[in-house]
Amino acid sequence: MIVRYALGFLLLGLVLTSCSQKRHYGNPIQAPATILKDMESFWNYKARNVRLYEDYQALDPESNVIPKEDFLKKIATGEYFPLRLSSTDSSAYYRLQPIKKTSSQDIRTTVKYWGLEELEHFRKEGTTLPDYQFVDMDGTVYTKETTKGKILVVKCWFLACLPCIQEMPALNELKQQYSGRNDMLFVSLCMDPKDKVAAFLKKKKFDYVTVPDQESYMTDQLQLNSYPTHFVINKQGLITKKVNDYHALAYALRKETSR
């Protein structure tokens, strides 16, 4: 009798465990063959459906959960792309989807460099910025000591970068959303010399604190090769997100300020 009851509890436990592991994702939101039809189709799919800067569940080709770093490493080979799956909850699910040898080489190359960039961004999380002593346009000095205890939002750019300029109105609005918080600091690092930056800021409104003459820091210390680049650094001085566009930055700030 005792053995029978024990077996019954064991079976009940297995049923409950099975229920708790119910999958919350379904079929791909778009057929892989359609996505990989040509470069335009792939680009539209990526732009509309893939946001790897958000929280998501990474799955291997057999739909097993895998670490995000392993997931991004596979994408960086150019042999897989993240296939978004339909979801029954608010989470995002991406499965590694093999890219057929017959697919466009342009797609494979695009996926490879996309994966390498996302992998590098992911590996920055939890690290720190190299030591700095930023002097802004008004002569105010910022160091790790003076910014400690604040959420630091850093934009890296240069005057000839059109996307860097185009996003400034949106960044001004974003900064305004957090205007009531004295624990946040928005800083822009610009490659160009002070006189040229001053002339630019007379014509273009940008509400970040701006630090000129930062080409060496951005190229040698941060080793950036893509602009604009944004960093979100938490109050402990650790990078929580590195991204390249306004939408990703807005998401990262919502997450950081809700902790």
C-alpha positions in Angstrom: 0.0 0.0 0.0 2.8 2.4 0.9 4.6 1.6 -2.4 1.3 2.2 -4.3 0.8 5.7 -2.7 4.4 6.6 -3.3 4.1 5.7 -6.9 1.0 7.7 -7.2 2.7 10.8 -5.8 5.6 10.3 -8.2 3.2 10.2 -11.2 1.4 13.3 -9.9 4.7 15.1 -9.6 5.7 14.2 -13.1 2.4 15.5 -14.4 2.7 18.8 -12.6 6.3 19.2 -13.8 5.2 18.6 -17.3 2.5 21.2 -17.0 4.9 23.7 -15.5 7.2 23.3 -18.5 4.5 24.0 -21.0 5.9 25.8 -24.0 4.7 29.4 -24.6 5.7 29.6 -28.2 4.4 28.1 -31.4 5.2 28.2 -35.1 7.5 30.8 -36.8 5.8 34.1 -37.4 7.0 33.9 -41.0 8.2 30.9 -43.2 12.0 30.7 -43.4 11.8 30.2 -47.1 10.0 33.5 -47.5 12.4 35.3 -45.2 15.4 34.1 -47.2 13.9 34.6 -50.6 16.1 37.6 -51.2 17.9 40.4 -49.4 14.9 42.7 -49.4 12.7 40.0 -47.8 15.3 39.3 -45.2 15.9 43.0 -44.4 12.2 43.6 -43.9 11.9 40.6 -41.6 14.8 41.7 -39.5 13.6 45.3 -39.3 10.0 44.4 -38.4 10.3 41.4 -36.2 13.8 41.0 -34.6 14.8 43.0 -31.5 17.7 41.2 -29.9 18.3 44.1 -27.5 15.1 43.0 -25.7 14.8 40.1 -23.3 14.2 36.9 -25.1 14.5 33.1 -24.9 17.2 31.6 -27.1 16.5 28.2 -28.6 18.7 25.9 -30.7 17.5 24.3 -34.0 15.7 21.6 -32.0 14.0 24.2 -29.8 16.1 23.4 -26.7 16.9 26.4 -24.5 20.5 27.5 -24.8 22.6 30.4 -23.3 22.4 33.7 -25.2 26.1 33.8 -25.8 26.0 30.4 -27.5 23.0 31.5 -29.5 24.8 34.7 -30.7 28.0 32.7 -31.5 26.0 30.6 -33.9 24.5 33.6 -35.6 28.0 35.1 -35.9 29.0 32.2 -38.1 26.6 33.4 -40.8 25.1 29.9 -41.0 22.0 30.5 -38.8 19.6 33.4 -38.3 17.2 34.1 -35.4 13.8 32.9 -36.4 11.1 34.5 -34.3 8.3 32.2 -33.0 4.8 33.1 -32.2 4.2 33.5 -28.5 1.3 32.9 -26.1 2.8 35.3 -23.5 4.6 38.6 -23.5 8.0 37.0 -24.0 10.0 36.8 -27.2 11.3 33.5 -28.5 14.0 33.0 -31.2 15.1 29.7 -32.6 18.3 29.2 -34.6 17.3 28.6 -38.2 19.9 27.2 -40.6 20.6 29.3 -43.7 20.6 27.1 -46.8 23.7 27.0 -48.9 21.5 28.2 -51.8 20.6 31.4 -50.0 22.1 34.7 -51.0 25.7 35.3 -50.0 24.7 38.9 -49.1 22.2 37.5 -46.5 24.9 35.2 -45.0 27.4 38.1 -44.8 24.8 40.4 -43.3 23.8 37.8 -40.7 27.5 37.1 -39.8 28.3 40.8 -39.1 25.0 41.3 -37.3 25.8 38.3 -35.1 29.3 39.5 -34.4 28.0 42.9 -33.4 25.3 41.5 -31.1 27.8 39.1 -29.5 30.2 42.0 -28.8 27.4 44.0 -27.3 26.3 41.1 -25.1 29.9 40.6 -23.8 30.1 44.2 -22.7 27.3 43.7 -20.2 28.7 43.6 -16.7 32.0 45.2 -17.6 33.1 48.8 -16.9 34.1 51.8 -19.1 37.8 52.4 -19.2 38.9 55.1 -16.8 37.9 58.6 -17.9 38.1 62.2 -17.2 35.6 63.9 -19.4 35.6 67.7 -19.6 32.4 69.1 -21.1 31.8 72.3 -23.1 31.4 74.3 -19.9 34.6 72.9 -18.3 32.8 70.6 -15.9 34.8 67.4 -15.2 33.3 63.9 -15.0 35.2 60.9 -13.6 34.2 57.5 -12.3 34.2 59.0 -8.8 32.0 62.0 -9.6 29.4 59.9 -11.5 29.3 57.1 -9.0 25.8 56.4 -7.8 24.2 57.7 -11.0 22.8 56.0 -14.0 25.1 57.1 -16.8 23.7 57.3 -20.3 26.5 57.8 -22.9 26.2 58.6 -26.6 29.2 58.3 -28.9 29.2 60.2 -32.1 30.9 62.6 -34.6 29.7 65.6 -36.6 29.8 64.0 -40.0 27.6 61.0 -38.8 24.1 61.6 -40.3 22.3 58.9 -38.2 24.0 60.5 -35.1 22.4 63.8 -35.9 19.0 62.5 -37.0 18.3 60.8 -33.7 19.0 63.9 -31.6 15.4 65.2 -31.4 14.3 61.7 -30.2 17.1 61.6 -27.6 16.1 65.1 -26.4 12.6 63.7 -25.8 14.0 60.7 -24.1 16.0 62.8 -21.7 13.0 64.9 -21.0 11.1 61.8 -19.9 13.6 61.4 -17.0 14.0 65.1 -16.2 12.6 64.6 -12.7 15.3 62.2 -11.7 18.6 63.6 -10.3 20.2 60.1 -10.3 20.7 60.1 -14.1 23.3 61.8 -16.2 23.2 62.0 -20.0 26.6 62.6 -21.6 27.6 62.7 -25.3 31.2 62.0 -26.4 32.0 63.7 -29.7 35.1 63.0 -31.8 35.4 66.6 -33.0 37.3 69.5 -31.5 35.6 72.0 -29.2 35.3 74.9 -31.7 33.5 72.8 -34.3 31.2 71.2 -31.7 30.3 74.7 -30.3 29.4 75.9 -33.8 27.3 72.9 -34.4 25.4 73.2 -31.1 24.5 76.8 -31.9 22.5 75.5 -34.8 21.3 72.1 -33.5 19.6 71.5 -30.1 21.1 68.6 -28.2 20.3 68.4 -24.5 23.0 66.0 -23.4 26.1 67.2 -21.7 28.6 67.2 -24.6 32.3 66.3 -24.3 34.5 67.2 -27.3 37.8 65.8 -28.5 37.0 62.2 -27.7 38.3 60.4 -30.8 41.2 58.7 -29.0 39.0 57.5 -26.1 36.3 56.1 -28.4 38.6 54.5 -30.9 41.5 53.4 -28.7 39.8 52.8 -25.4 36.2 51.8 -26.3 37.4 50.4 -29.7 34.2 51.5 -31.5 33.7 51.1 -35.2 30.0 51.8 -35.4 28.2 55.1 -34.7 26.1 56.2 -33.0 26.8 53.9 -30.1 25.0 54.2 -26.7 26.0 52.8 -23.3 23.8 52.5 -20.2 25.9 52.2 -17.0 24.2 51.4 -13.7 24.8 53.0 -10.4 27.5 50.5 -9.6 29.5 51.5 -12.6 28.7 48.4 -14.7 27.6 48.5 -18.3 24.1 47.0 -18.5 23.5 47.7 -22.2 25.4 48.7 -25.3 23.2 49.5 -28.3 23.3 51.4 -31.6 19.9 53.0 -32.0 17.3 55.1 -30.1 14.6 52.4 -29.8 17.1 50.0 -28.1 18.3 52.8 -25.8 14.7 53.6 -24.8 14.1 50.0 -23.9 17.3 49.7 -22.0 16.5 52.8 -19.9 13.0 51.6 -19.1 14.5 48.4 -17.8 17.3 50.0 -15.9 15.1 52.6 -14.2 12.5 50.0 -13.1 15.0 48.0 -11.1 
